[in-house]
Amino acid sequence: MKKIFFLILTTIFFLTPVKKSYAQELQEVDMEESSKGITSQTGQNIILSQKKEKTYDIFFTLGPNLMLNTDSPKNSAPHPIMYSLGFGMDFFTNLPVRFQPHVHFFTNYYLWDGEAARPAEVENRTATVFSAMLDLNAIYSLSYGQNIFQFGGGIGFLARYGILSNGVKSSDEGGGTNTTAGDDVSKINSYLMGDMRFLYPEVSFSYLRNLGNFSVGGEFRAYIPLASLSKGDGLDAAIFSLSAKIVIK
């Protein structure tokens, strides 16, 4: 009897720590899984937060460009106005200084006066010139409440290519000596893309009103003709742009 009683006590003694150890293991597993769940949720929140943080905006512009023409109005069009449509992007919008590429498109009429390509009126046109101005600017942005002011500067690259205007035949008499309209178009294209006439240092200013998911306002840009300045022609062919602007965030 004593042996049986001693055997029961011994069995209870050895089984009790095992049960406690098993319960502790279950508790540790539960705690580990809970910890993993919290860590995973925290990681997901960090990833979502990073995805939500956007450091660029897209914008669109629409408005007139005025080209300064210092040539005599008798020979060419005085200060032609060209309407442009453009789009661009603001990069690093979380910083006060940003990188802002922008491109806008417009057209104009040109003629060849025997020496140079000049803006032309409709009745005297030879070529219709398609133009694309690529702006690469650094912008400093200031915000006061819902008001945004941006000041910038950079360089513009003006790509231009002309074709015969509607109603003008290649065999028509040209503006030079013994030349045709077809010859003049070739001369116009060579002139416009030669001697750095495609380079335009520029400055810009814009005002925007923040309306939540987008901003609206206006923008002014002044393009300085590097070729004209280097040849002593002053601001001939300078371009001044005034546009409506909408920014999508």
Secondary structure, DSSP 8 states (H G I E B T S, - for coil): -HHHHHHHHHHHHHHHHHHHHHHHHHHHHHHHHHHHHHHHHHHHHHHHHHHH---EEEEEEEEEEEE---S-TTTS-SS-EEEEEEEEEEE-TTSSEEEEEEEEEEEEEEEE-SSSEEE--GGG--EEEEEEEEEEEEEEEEEETTEEEEEEEEEEEEEEEEEE-TT--TTSB-SSTT-BHHHHHHHHHHHHTSTTTTEEEEEEEEEEEE-SSEEEEEEEEEE--HHHHHTT-TTTT-EEEEEEEEEE-
